[in-house]
Amino acid sequence: MHRSRVSDSRRTDAVLLLVALVWGSSYLSAQTATSALPVLVVLFARYAFSALACLGLVAAGRGKEGQREQGRGVRLWTREEVRAGLPLGLTQAAVLVVETYGVAHTTAANAGLIISLTIVLTPLLDRAGHPGGLPPAFYAAAGVCVLAVGLLMSGNGFHAPRLGDLLMLGAALVRAVHVALVGRLTTGRPIRPLHLTTLQTVIGTVVFLPAAAPSLPTLTRADAGTWTQLLYLALFCSVFAFLAQTWAVQRTSASRASLLLGTEPIWAAAIGIALGGEHLTVLTALGATLMVTGTYWGQSVERAHRARVAPQRISPPPPLPVPSLGAAPPAPPYGPERA
């Protein structure tokens, strides 16, 4: 029995690390795709493929629900899911626009590291979950992350920040707003993660279609490698990663899942250097080290703060890291620790 539990735990950890690896690889894939196609076309294709896959999964699940309901009508989306999905679909689309343009103008390694600032920015915006304010140690961790961003932007030497780095910095802020909004709109509500994600992908597809329409003919001229990147981004970095994360987090704690999923920027940097031909300088190596240290430190301080105030005020645990360049994040782990 003990060996079985250990085996199950290792399997769950392996799945979470695979999700982090897939998310980390999304930056190089997005960079490759946007080098061959307009950014808006890449975004539309990703959303459209993700929406089709999610709708297929929802339809399959709906058939089973219909059988259990013995012929009674089964609503595709509940009122609560629509109320949360509409604004979250728009904010998620905003995140992806800034992220994808940012990735197109910086290195994949920098993109993955800078976007991890979301982990320390989100608690600053989610004031309702931190009565009395955050402890000083959290702000110290945030300061380490800011220093790390400066070193990452310096590249091979100190110079004016690159456009892509500034866009990724903005993307981290927009994503933090999105994550805080996810918690506010889903807390205590009967929202199904897959259905919420499906609604967001449909909204994103509709939002990007008019802007991408004039350039859609470029898809017909895309080579097999570009199509592979698009399908990988949609089906693996979005749909697969979401489902695998949900499966794994249901079998472990939110804290352990956050720790494993938080390795995403490390994978992003490693893949960018190993496969993308990017160079690791002394300054960028130091910045990467400080970024990972600062985000882990800030996350642990914030989690400990929540644990201390929980007996005085019921509040949801911290949300898991948001899928990088993914279709949409699931709701934060409320109640039973899950994503």
C-alpha positions in Angstrom: 0.0 0.0 0.0 2.8 2.4 1.0 4.7 1.6 -2.3 1.5 2.3 -4.2 1.0 5.7 -2.6 4.7 6.6 -3.3 4.3 5.5 -6.9 1.1 7.5 -7.3 2.8 10.6 -5.8 5.8 10.3 -8.1 3.4 9.9 -11.1 1.5 13.0 -10.1 4.8 15.0 -9.6 6.0 13.8 -13.0 2.7 15.1 -14.6 3.0 18.5 -13.0 6.7 18.8 -14.1 5.6 17.8 -17.6 3.0 20.6 -17.5 5.7 23.1 -16.4 8.0 21.9 -19.1 5.2 22.3 -21.7 4.4 25.8 -20.5 8.1 26.7 -20.5 8.4 25.5 -24.1 5.5 27.7 -25.2 7.6 30.8 -25.4 10.0 29.4 -27.9 7.1 27.9 -29.9 5.3 31.2 -29.9 8.4 33.0 -31.0 8.9 30.5 -33.8 5.3 30.8 -35.0 5.3 34.6 -34.9 8.5 34.7 -37.0 6.5 33.1 -39.8 3.0 34.5 -39.3 1.5 37.8 -38.0 0.9 37.8 -34.3 -2.8 38.2 -34.6 -3.1 35.2 -36.9 -1.1 33.1 -34.4 -3.4 34.2 -31.6 -6.6 33.5 -33.6 -5.3 30.0 -34.7 -4.4 29.1 -31.2 -7.7 30.2 -29.8 -9.7 28.5 -32.6 -7.9 25.1 -32.3 -8.2 25.3 -28.5 -11.9 26.1 -28.7 -12.6 23.2 -31.1 -10.8 20.8 -28.8 -12.5 22.1 -25.6 -15.9 22.1 -27.3 -15.4 18.5 -28.2 -14.5 17.6 -24.6 -17.5 19.5 -23.3 -19.8 17.8 -25.8 -18.6 14.4 -24.8 -19.1 15.2 -21.1 -22.5 16.7 -21.8 -23.6 13.5 -23.3 -22.8 11.6 -20.1 -24.5 14.3 -18.0 -27.6 14.0 -20.1 -27.7 10.3 -19.5 -27.4 10.8 -15.8 -30.1 13.5 -15.9 -32.5 10.9 -17.6 -33.6 13.1 -20.4 -33.8 16.5 -18.6 -32.2 19.5 -20.2 -28.6 20.0 -19.5 -27.3 23.5 -19.9 -24.1 24.0 -21.8 -23.1 26.9 -19.5 -24.6 28.0 -16.3 -25.4 31.6 -15.5 -22.5 31.8 -13.1 -20.1 30.5 -15.7 -21.3 33.0 -18.3 -21.0 35.9 -15.8 -17.4 34.9 -15.0 -16.4 33.7 -18.5 -17.3 36.9 -20.4 -14.9 39.3 -18.5 -12.3 36.6 -18.0 -12.3 35.8 -21.7 -11.6 39.4 -22.5 -8.9 39.8 -19.9 -7.2 36.6 -20.9 -7.2 37.8 -24.5 -5.5 41.0 -23.4 -2.9 38.9 -21.6 -2.1 36.8 -24.7 -1.9 39.9 -27.0 0.8 41.5 -24.8 2.6 38.3 -24.1 2.7 37.2 -27.7 3.9 40.5 -29.0 6.5 40.5 -26.2 7.8 37.1 -27.1 8.2 38.2 -30.7 10.6 41.0 -29.6 12.7 39.3 -26.9 14.3 36.0 -26.1 12.2 33.0 -25.0 14.3 32.8 -21.8 13.7 36.4 -20.8 10.0 36.1 -21.6 9.5 33.0 -19.4 11.5 34.6 -16.5 9.9 38.1 -16.6 6.3 36.8 -16.8 6.9 34.9 -13.5 6.7 38.3 -11.9 2.9 37.5 -11.9 3.5 35.4 -8.8 4.5 38.4 -6.7 2.3 40.9 -8.4 -1.0 39.0 -7.9 -1.0 39.2 -4.1 -0.3 42.9 -4.2 -3.6 43.3 -6.3 -5.6 40.7 -4.3 -5.9 42.9 -1.2 -9.1 41.2 -0.1 -7.2 38.0 0.6 -4.6 39.7 2.8 -6.2 41.6 5.7 -3.7 43.9 7.4 -1.4 43.9 4.4 1.5 41.6 3.4 4.6 41.2 5.6 7.8 43.1 4.8 9.5 40.0 3.7 7.1 39.8 0.7 8.1 43.3 -0.5 11.7 42.3 -0.1 11.1 39.3 -2.4 9.3 41.6 -4.8 12.4 43.9 -4.8 14.6 41.0 -5.6 12.4 40.2 -8.6 12.5 43.8 -9.8 16.3 43.7 -9.6 16.3 40.5 -11.6 14.2 42.1 -14.3 16.8 44.9 -14.6 19.6 42.4 -15.1 17.6 40.3 -17.6 16.8 43.4 -19.6 20.5 44.3 -19.7 21.4 41.4 -21.9 25.1 41.6 -22.8 25.5 44.9 -21.1 23.5 47.8 -19.6 21.4 49.6 -22.2 17.9 50.8 -22.8 15.3 48.1 -22.2 14.2 46.2 -25.3 10.6 46.5 -26.4 9.9 42.8 -25.9 11.2 43.0 -22.3 8.9 45.9 -21.5 6.0 44.2 -23.1 6.6 41.1 -21.0 6.7 43.3 -18.0 3.4 44.7 -18.9 2.1 41.2 -19.6 3.0 40.2 -16.1 1.0 43.1 -14.7 -2.0 42.4 -16.9 -1.9 38.7 -16.1 -1.8 39.5 -12.3 -4.9 41.6 -12.8 -6.5 38.6 -14.6 -5.6 36.1 -11.9 -6.9 38.4 -9.2 -10.1 38.7 -11.2 -10.4 34.9 -11.6 -10.4 34.6 -7.8 -13.0 37.4 -7.4 -15.4 36.0 -10.0 -15.1 32.3 -9.1 -14.9 32.2 -5.3 -17.7 30.0 -3.9 -19.5 29.6 -7.2 -20.3 26.3 -8.8 -18.1 26.8 -11.9 -16.8 23.9 -13.9 -13.1 24.6 -14.9 -13.4 23.0 -18.3 -16.6 24.8 -19.2 -15.1 28.1 -18.1 -12.0 27.5 -20.1 -14.1 26.6 -23.2 -16.1 29.8 -22.9 -12.9 31.8 -22.7 -11.5 30.1 -25.8 -14.7 30.8 -27.7 -14.6 34.4 -26.7 -11.0 34.8 -27.6 -11.7 33.2 -31.1 -14.5 35.7 -31.7 -12.3 38.7 -30.4 -9.3 37.9 -32.6 -11.2 36.9 -35.8 -12.0 40.5 -37.1 -8.4 41.7 -36.5 -6.8 38.5 -37.9 -9.2 38.1 -40.9 -7.2 40.3 -43.4 -4.1 38.2 -42.8 -5.7 34.8 -42.5 -4.6 33.8 -46.1 -1.1 33.7 -44.8 -2.1 30.4 -43.0 -2.3 28.7 -46.4 1.3 29.6 -47.1 2.6 28.4 -43.7 4.9 25.4 -43.8 4.5 22.2 -41.9 6.8 23.4 -39.1 4.7 26.5 -38.5 1.5 24.4 -38.4 3.1 22.0 -36.0 4.0 24.9 -33.7 0.4 26.3 -33.8 -1.1 22.9 -33.0 1.4 22.3 -30.3 0.6 25.7 -28.7 -3.1 25.0 -28.8 -3.4 21.4 -28.0 -0.5 20.8 -25.8 0.4 24.1 -24.1 -3.3 24.9 -23.6 -5.8 22.0 -23.7 -3.4 19.1 -22.6 -1.7 21.2 -20.0 -5.0 22.4 -18.5 -6.4 18.9 -18.2 -3.2 17.4 -16.9 -2.9 20.1 -14.3 -6.5 19.6 -13.2 -5.9 15.8 -12.9 -2.6 16.2 -11.0 -3.7 18.9 -8.6 -6.7 16.8 -7.5 -4.2 14.2 -6.3 -1.8 16.5 -4.4 -1.8 19.7 -2.4 -2.0 23.2 -4.0 1.3 24.1 -2.3 3.2 21.2 -3.8 1.6 21.8 -7.2 2.6 25.5 -7.0 6.2 24.5 -6.3 6.4 22.1 -9.2 4.5 24.3 -11.7 6.7 27.2 -10.5 9.6 25.6 -12.3 8.2 26.9 -15.6 10.6 29.8 -16.0 13.5 27.5 -15.4 12.3 25.3 -18.3 11.7 28.4 -20.5 15.3 29.6 -20.0 16.7 26.1 -20.5 14.8 25.4 -23.7 15.5 28.9 -25.1 19.3 28.3 -24.6 19.4 24.7 -25.6 17.0 24.7 -28.6 16.6 28.4 -29.5 20.3 29.2 -29.7 20.1 31.9 -27.1 23.2 32.9 -25.1 23.6 32.9 -21.3 25.7 35.8 -20.2 26.8 36.5 -16.6 24.2 39.2 -16.1 21.3 37.2 -17.5 22.4 34.1 -15.4 22.4 36.3 -12.3 19.1 37.8 -13.3 17.6 34.3 -13.8 18.8 33.1 -10.5 17.4 36.2 -8.7 14.1 35.9 -10.5 13.6 32.3 -9.5 14.8 33.0 -6.0 12.5 36.0 -5.6 9.4 34.4 -6.9 9.8 31.3 -4.8 10.6 33.4 -1.7 7.6 35.7 -2.3 5.3 32.7 -3.0 6.3 31.0 0.3 6.0 34.2 2.3 2.5 34.9 0.9 1.4 31.3 1.5 2.6 31.4 5.1 0.8 34.7 5.6 -2.5 33.2 4.4 -2.0 30.3 6.7 -1.6 32.6 9.7 -4.7 34.8 9.0 -6.9 31.8 7.9 -8.2 31.2 11.5 -9.3 34.8 11.7 -10.8 35.2 8.3 -11.7 32.5 5.8 -10.0 33.1 2.5 -9.2 31.0 -0.5 -5.7 29.6 -0.9 -3.4 31.2 -3.4 -4.0 30.5 -7.1 -1.7 28.2 -8.9 0.6 29.7 -11.5 -1.3 30.7 -14.6 -0.7 28.8 -17.8 1.9 30.6 -19.8 0.6 31.7 -23.2 -2.2 29.2 -22.6 -5.8 29.3 -23.7 -7.1 30.2 -20.3 -6.4 29.4 -16.6 -8.6 27.2 -14.5 -10.2 28.7 -11.4 -8.0 28.9 -8.4 -8.0 25.9 -6.0 -10.9 26.5 -3.7 -12.4 24.0 -1.3 -10.7 20.7 -2.2 -7.3 21.8 -3.4 -7.6 21.7 -7.2 -7.1 23.9 -10.2 
